[in-house]
Structures are given as structure tokens and as C-alpha cells.
Amino acid sequence: MIKKAQINKKEEKEKLNGKGGSSTMMDFLNLPEDKLEYISAFLSLTPFVLGPIFTFWWLIRLSRKEQVRFDSSPYASLVEEANRASGTAQENQQKKDEKYQ
């Protein structure tokens, strides 16, 4: 019932302003006249903006903690040795990549 009353008021205002029905260029915007309607839009948008920001921050923080924990573990030296051993293979691959560029 409220929606019909709002639509009727909008149509009356358009008739008074000389605008007819739906022939205006900007009908697709549908901006509310009552600016309080923006509050609900803002409240529903906020979690979808803050959620990814918080998640990204949390993942970076977690990754840093895991890196510190891994560096202090005995496996770090084994991985470092493996990286040194495969360093020649990586250098050869880089030379091939440079050759084709």
C-alpha cells in the first residue's frame, strides 16, 4: 500500500514538472527522494567491503607468523639446501627465457 502511494506521489510530481510518465532519459537511476533509504544500502554494503579487507589483513598476518615459525624449524635448512641445488636449473631456465624474449 505504501509503495502505491509513493508511486502516485511521484507521478503527480512528474505531471506538475511537465514530465510525462516514463519518457525521461534518466528513469533507470531511480534515486530515492527520501535520503534515509541510503542508510540501509550503506549498512548492507559495509560488511561486503570490510569483510575482504579484514580477511586479507588476517591472511597476511597469519602468513608472517607461519614464516617465522618455519624459519625456526629444522626443515628450513633442508629447503634452503634444495633451493641452492636447484639454483643451477633455475639459472638455466632464466637464460632460456631471456633467449626467447
Backbone as JSON Lines, residues from 0, in Angstrom:
{"i":0,"aa":"M","n":[0.82,-1.18,0.0],"ca":[0.0,0.0,0.0],"c":[0.86,1.25,0.0]}
{"i":1,"aa":"I","n":[1.94,1.21,0.76],"ca":[2.83,2.37,0.84],"c":[3.51,2.61,-0.5]}
{"i":2,"aa":"K","n":[3.93,1.53,-1.15],"ca":[4.61,1.67,-2.43],"c":[3.71,2.35,-3.46]}
{"i":3,"aa":"K","n":[2.42,1.96,-3.49],"ca":[1.49,2.56,-4.45],"c":[1.33,4.05,-4.18]}
{"i":4,"aa":"A","n":[1.28,4.41,-2.9],"ca":[1.13,5.82,-2.54],"c":[2.37,6.6,-2.97]}
{"i":5,"aa":"Q","n":[3.55,5.99,-2.79],"ca":[4.78,6.68,-3.19],"c":[4.83,6.84,-4.7]}
{"i":6,"aa":"I","n":[4.4,5.8,-5.42],"ca":[4.4,5.87,-6.89],"c":[3.43,6.94,-7.36]}
{"i":7,"aa":"N","n":[2.26,6.99,-6.74],"ca":[1.27,8.0,-7.13],"c":[1.8,9.41,-6.87]}
{"i":8,"aa":"K","n":[2.47,9.61,-5.75],"ca":[3.05,10.92,-5.45],"c":[4.11,11.29,-6.48]}
{"i":9,"aa":"K","n":[4.9,10.31,-6.87],"ca":[5.96,10.55,-7.85],"c":[5.35,10.93,-9.2]}
{"i":10,"aa":"E","n":[4.3,10.23,-9.6],"ca":[3.64,10.54,-10.87],"c":[3.03,11.94,-10.85]}
{"i":11,"aa":"E","n":[2.45,12.32,-9.7],"ca":[1.87,13.65,-9.59],"c":[2.93,14.73,-9.7]}
{"i":12,"aa":"K","n":[4.08,14.49,-9.07],"ca":[5.17,15.47,-9.16],"c":[5.68,15.59,-10.58]}
{"i":13,"aa":"E","n":[5.78,14.45,-11.28],"ca":[6.24,14.48,-12.67],"c":[5.27,15.26,-13.55]}
{"i":14,"aa":"K","n":[3.97,15.07,-13.31],"ca":[2.97,15.8,-14.1],"c":[3.06,17.29,-13.84]}
{"i":15,"aa":"L","n":[3.3,17.67,-12.58],"ca":[3.43,19.09,-12.25],"c":[4.69,19.69,-12.87]}
{"i":16,"aa":"N","n":[5.76,18.91,-12.94],"ca":[7.01,19.41,-13.51],"c":[7.01,19.37,-15.03]}
{"i":17,"aa":"G","n":[5.98,18.83,-15.62],"ca":[5.92,18.79,-17.07],"c":[6.55,17.53,-17.65]}
{"i":18,"aa":"K","n":[6.92,16.61,-16.81],"ca":[7.49,15.37,-17.3],"c":[6.36,14.36,-17.45]}
{"i":19,"aa":"G","n":[6.39,13.67,-18.54],"ca":[5.33,12.69,-18.74],"c":[5.82,11.28,-18.47]}
{"i":20,"aa":"G","n":[5.12,10.52,-17.68],"ca":[5.34,9.1,-17.44],"c":[6.77,8.63,-17.41]}
{"i":21,"aa":"S","n":[7.11,7.69,-18.28],"ca":[8.44,7.08,-18.26],"c":[9.26,7.48,-19.47]}
{"i":22,"aa":"S","n":[9.01,8.63,-20.02],"ca":[9.72,9.05,-21.22],"c":[10.98,9.85,-20.92]}
{"i":23,"aa":"T","n":[11.34,9.97,-19.66],"ca":[12.54,10.74,-19.33],"c":[13.78,9.89,-19.6]}
{"i":24,"aa":"M","n":[14.91,10.55,-19.75],"ca":[16.15,9.86,-20.07],"c":[16.75,9.13,-18.88]}
{"i":25,"aa":"M","n":[16.52,9.6,-17.68],"ca":[17.21,9.06,-16.51],"c":[16.3,8.21,-15.63]}
{"i":26,"aa":"D","n":[15.36,7.51,-16.18],"ca":[14.47,6.68,-15.38],"c":[15.2,5.49,-14.76]}
{"i":27,"aa":"F","n":[16.26,5.04,-15.39],"ca":[16.97,3.86,-14.89],"c":[17.71,4.15,-13.58]}
{"i":28,"aa":"L","n":[17.95,5.41,-13.22],"ca":[18.67,5.72,-11.99],"c":[17.83,5.44,-10.75]}
{"i":29,"aa":"N","n":[16.57,5.85,-10.77],"ca":[15.65,5.6,-9.67],"c":[16.24,6.01,-8.32]}
{"i":30,"aa":"L","n":[16.65,7.24,-8.2],"ca":[17.19,7.76,-6.95],"c":[16.06,8.08,-5.98]}
{"i":31,"aa":"P","n":[16.18,7.66,-4.74],"ca":[15.09,7.91,-3.79],"c":[15.04,9.38,-3.38]}
{"i":32,"aa":"E","n":[13.83,9.86,-3.18],"ca":[13.68,11.23,-2.71],"c":[13.95,11.3,-1.21]}
{"i":33,"aa":"D","n":[13.62,10.23,-0.5],"ca":[13.89,10.16,0.94],"c":[15.31,9.64,1.12]}
{"i":34,"aa":"K","n":[16.2,10.49,1.53],"ca":[17.62,10.13,1.63],"c":[17.91,9.14,2.75]}
{"i":35,"aa":"L","n":[16.94,8.88,3.62],"ca":[17.12,7.89,4.69],"c":[17.23,6.47,4.11]}
{"i":36,"aa":"E","n":[16.77,6.29,2.88],"ca":[16.88,4.98,2.24],"c":[18.33,4.61,1.96]}
{"i":37,"aa":"Y","n":[19.21,5.59,1.9],"ca":[20.63,5.31,1.68],"c":[21.27,4.62,2.89]}
{"i":38,"aa":"I","n":[20.69,4.82,4.06],"ca":[21.27,4.22,5.27],"c":[21.24,2.7,5.18]}
{"i":39,"aa":"S","n":[20.13,2.13,4.76],"ca":[20.04,0.68,4.66],"c":[20.99,0.15,3.59]}
{"i":40,"aa":"A","n":[21.16,0.89,2.51],"ca":[22.1,0.47,1.46],"c":[23.53,0.49,1.99]}
{"i":41,"aa":"F","n":[23.84,1.53,2.75],"ca":[25.18,1.62,3.33],"c":[25.43,0.5,4.31]}
{"i":42,"aa":"L","n":[24.44,0.2,5.15],"ca":[24.59,-0.86,6.15],"c":[24.74,-2.24,5.5]}
{"i":43,"aa":"S","n":[24.09,-2.47,4.39],"ca":[24.24,-3.76,3.73],"c":[25.53,-3.85,2.92]}
{"i":44,"aa":"L","n":[26.06,-2.72,2.48],"ca":[27.3,-2.71,1.72],"c":[28.54,-2.83,2.61]}
{"i":45,"aa":"T","n":[28.45,-2.3,3.82],"ca":[29.6,-2.26,4.73],"c":[30.24,-3.62,4.99]}
{"i":46,"aa":"P","n":[29.5,-4.67,5.31],"ca":[30.17,-5.97,5.56],"c":[30.87,-6.52,4.32]}
{"i":47,"aa":"F","n":[30.33,-6.23,3.14],"ca":[30.93,-6.75,1.92],"c":[32.2,-5.98,1.53]}
{"i":48,"aa":"V","n":[32.39,-4.82,2.08],"ca":[33.62,-4.06,1.86],"c":[34.64,-4.38,2.96]}
{"i":49,"aa":"L","n":[34.19,-4.37,4.2],"ca":[35.1,-4.6,5.33],"c":[35.51,-6.07,5.44]}
{"i":50,"aa":"G","n":[34.65,-6.99,5.04],"ca":[34.96,-8.42,5.13],"c":[36.21,-8.81,4.36]}
{"i":51,"aa":"P","n":[36.31,-8.49,3.07],"ca":[37.53,-8.83,2.33],"c":[38.77,-8.1,2.84]}
{"i":52,"aa":"I","n":[38.61,-6.86,3.29],"ca":[39.76,-6.13,3.82],"c":[40.28,-6.83,5.07]}
{"i":53,"aa":"F","n":[39.37,-7.19,5.98],"ca":[39.77,-7.89,7.21],"c":[40.38,-9.26,6.88]}
{"i":54,"aa":"T","n":[39.79,-10.0,5.95],"ca":[40.3,-11.32,5.58],"c":[41.7,-11.22,5.0]}
{"i":55,"aa":"F","n":[41.92,-10.25,4.12],"ca":[43.24,-10.07,3.51],"c":[44.28,-9.73,4.58]}
{"i":56,"aa":"W","n":[43.91,-8.83,5.5],"ca":[44.82,-8.45,6.59],"c":[45.14,-9.67,7.44]}
{"i":57,"aa":"W","n":[44.11,-10.48,7.76],"ca":[44.3,-11.67,8.6],"c":[45.2,-12.69,7.91]}
{"i":58,"aa":"L","n":[45.04,-12.89,6.6],"ca":[45.88,-13.85,5.88],"c":[47.34,-13.39,5.83]}
{"i":59,"aa":"I","n":[47.59,-12.12,5.66],"ca":[48.96,-11.6,5.67],"c":[49.58,-11.81,7.04]}
{"i":60,"aa":"R","n":[48.83,-11.51,8.08],"ca":[49.33,-11.7,9.45],"c":[49.63,-13.16,9.73]}
{"i":61,"aa":"L","n":[48.75,-14.04,9.32],"ca":[48.94,-15.48,9.51],"c":[50.16,-15.98,8.73]}
{"i":62,"aa":"S","n":[50.33,-15.48,7.52],"ca":[51.46,-15.88,6.7],"c":[52.79,-15.47,7.33]}
{"i":63,"aa":"R","n":[52.82,-14.27,7.89],"ca":[54.05,-13.81,8.55],"c":[54.39,-14.68,9.75]}
{"i":64,"aa":"K","n":[53.37,-15.06,10.53],"ca":[53.61,-15.92,11.69],"c":[54.12,-17.29,11.25]}
{"i":65,"aa":"E","n":[53.54,-17.85,10.19],"ca":[53.99,-19.14,9.69],"c":[55.42,-19.07,9.16]}
{"i":66,"aa":"Q","n":[55.77,-17.97,8.52],"ca":[57.12,-17.81,8.0],"c":[58.14,-17.79,9.14]}
{"i":67,"aa":"V","n":[57.84,-17.08,10.22],"ca":[58.73,-17.03,11.38],"c":[58.84,-18.42,12.0]}
{"i":68,"aa":"R","n":[57.71,-19.11,12.12],"ca":[57.71,-20.45,12.7],"c":[58.51,-21.42,11.82]}
{"i":69,"aa":"F","n":[58.38,-21.29,10.5],"ca":[59.1,-22.18,9.58],"c":[60.6,-21.89,9.6]}
{"i":70,"aa":"D","n":[60.96,-20.62,9.66],"ca":[62.39,-20.26,9.67],"c":[63.1,-20.82,10.9]}
{"i":71,"aa":"S","n":[62.37,-21.01,11.98],"ca":[63.0,-21.54,13.19],"c":[62.91,-23.07,13.26]}
{"i":72,"aa":"S","n":[62.3,-23.69,12.26],"ca":[62.17,-25.15,12.27],"c":[63.38,-25.79,11.58]}
{"i":73,"aa":"P","n":[63.61,-27.08,11.8],"ca":[64.75,-27.76,11.17],"c":[64.56,-27.95,9.67]}
{"i":74,"aa":"Y","n":[63.34,-27.85,9.19],"ca":[63.1,-28.03,7.76],"c":[63.6,-26.86,6.92]}
{"i":75,"aa":"A","n":[63.79,-25.73,7.53],"ca":[64.21,-24.55,6.78],"c":[65.57,-24.77,6.15]}
{"i":76,"aa":"S","n":[66.48,-25.38,6.87],"ca":[67.81,-25.62,6.3],"c":[67.74,-26.62,5.15]}
{"i":77,"aa":"L","n":[66.85,-27.62,5.26],"ca":[66.71,-28.59,4.17],"c":[66.15,-27.93,2.9]}
{"i":78,"aa":"V","n":[65.2,-27.07,3.07],"ca":[64.62,-26.37,1.92],"c":[65.65,-25.44,1.3]}
{"i":79,"aa":"E","n":[66.43,-24.78,2.14],"ca":[67.47,-23.88,1.63],"c":[68.5,-24.64,0.81]}
{"i":80,"aa":"E","n":[68.9,-25.81,1.28],"ca":[69.86,-26.64,0.53],"c":[69.26,-27.08,-0.8]}
{"i":81,"aa":"A","n":[68.0,-27.47,-0.79],"ca":[67.35,-27.89,-2.02],"c":[67.25,-26.74,-3.01]}
{"i":82,"aa":"N","n":[67.0,-25.55,-2.51],"ca":[66.93,-24.38,-3.39],"c":[68.29,-24.07,-3.99]}
{"i":83,"aa":"R","n":[69.35,-24.22,-3.22],"ca":[70.7,-24.0,-3.76],"c":[71.02,-25.03,-4.82]}
{"i":84,"aa":"A","n":[70.63,-26.27,-4.59],"ca":[70.91,-27.33,-5.56],"c":[70.15,-27.1,-6.86]}
{"i":85,"aa":"S","n":[68.92,-26.63,-6.77],"ca":[68.14,-26.39,-7.97],"c":[68.4,-25.01,-8.55]}
{"i":86,"aa":"G","n":[69.28,-24.24,-7.93],"ca":[69.59,-22.9,-8.43],"c":[70.18,-22.94,-9.82]}
{"i":87,"aa":"T","n":[71.0,-23.94,-10.12],"ca":[71.57,-24.03,-11.46],"c":[70.48,-24.3,-12.48]}
{"i":88,"aa":"A","n":[69.5,-25.12,-12.13],"ca":[68.4,-25.38,-13.05],"c":[67.58,-24.11,-13.28]}
{"i":89,"aa":"Q","n":[67.39,-23.34,-12.23],"ca":[66.64,-22.09,-12.37],"c":[67.42,-21.09,-13.22]}
{"i":90,"aa":"E","n":[68.74,-21.05,-13.06],"ca":[69.55,-20.13,-13.87],"c":[69.49,-20.53,-15.33]}
{"i":91,"aa":"N","n":[69.54,-21.83,-15.6],"ca":[69.44,-22.29,-16.99],"c":[68.09,-21.91,-17.59]}
{"i":92,"aa":"Q","n":[67.03,-22.04,-16.81],"ca":[65.7,-21.68,-17.29],"c":[65.62,-20.18,-17.56]}
{"i":93,"aa":"Q","n":[66.24,-19.37,-16.71],"ca":[66.23,-17.92,-16.92],"c":[66.98,-17.56,-18.2]}
{"i":94,"aa":"K","n":[68.09,-18.25,-18.46],"ca":[68.83,-17.99,-19.7],"c":[67.99,-18.33,-20.92]}
{"i":95,"aa":"K","n":[67.26,-19.45,-20.86],"ca":[66.39,-19.82,-21.97],"c":[65.29,-18.79,-22.16]}
{"i":96,"aa":"D","n":[64.71,-18.33,-21.05],"ca":[63.66,-17.32,-21.14],"c":[64.16,-16.02,-21.76]}
{"i":97,"aa":"E","n":[65.39,-15.61,-21.37],"ca":[65.97,-14.39,-21.92],"c":[66.27,-14.55,-23.4]}
{"i":98,"aa":"K","n":[66.62,-15.74,-23.81],"ca":[66.95,-16.0,-25.2],"c":[65.73,-15.8,-26.09]}
{"i":99,"aa":"Y","n":[64.54,-16.2,-25.61],"ca":[63.33,-16.12,-26.41],"c":[62.63,-14.78,-26.32]}
{"i":100,"aa":"Q","n":[63.11,-13.88,-25.5],"ca":[62.46,-12.57,-25.38],"c":[63.01,-11.58,-26.36]}
